[in-house]
Amino acid sequence: MNVLRRPFQIIRADLRAYLLINALVYGVLLLGMVLAMIFPDLHAARTSAFADGGQGALVNTVIGSPWAFGATIFVVNVFATALLLIVLPSLVIPFAGLAVFVIKTVDIGITLAPVNRTSALILIPHSPTILIEFQAYVLVMFSAYLLGRSWLRPATVGATTRGQAYVRGLSRLGRLWVPALALFVIGAVYEAVEIYHLVPLVLGT
């Protein structure tokens, strides 16, 4: 039970920072959507680049199997995004992953923007996916923030050296990954259900 309790204790101890990161992530996502609605060509360019690029090819490869699709979503979210874009840069430069993911989030918002009737309808069943998966990203962002703060200000974690503070920051990062991984699993399962069942229902196909 301590494995589940400890992450919430960490969040409560820095609730203001956690809420600010929530506001940042979801706010930037909405900003990307607004930009796409103001500049439709921007949305068209991003969706075309996705369809023609490696991610689009990957989706086409696994789309025939719900299990393969869900597993792919999980792997991309956890390894290609959370670890590669948020955690790894933050292990080298304090808070670097936060800046990288903010840029990525704008791009995601542009891609998901409800610029026409079809994309607006798809966004209805896709909204829970956004809330769940981005809450997982928020937890990862929050853990990266705590690592960076510990590194720069060792006293915040009761450490006397930056080395000790870095290790304690890594410990908090690891603990926050427990609920983040749970949310990534839930998000991947729901997204598979959404794509194969809810989207066709909404679109009447």
ABEGO torsion letter per residue (X at the ends): XAAAAAAAAAAAAAAAAAAAAAAAAAAAAAAAAAAAAABAAAAAAAAAAAAABAAAAAAAAAAABAAAAAAAAAAAAAAAAAAAAAAAAAAABBGAAAAAAAAAAAAAAAAABBABAAAAAAAAAAAAAAAAAAAAAAAAAAAAAAAAAAAABAAAAGBABAAAAAAAAAAAAAAAAAAAAAAAAAAAAAAAAAAAAAAAAAAGX
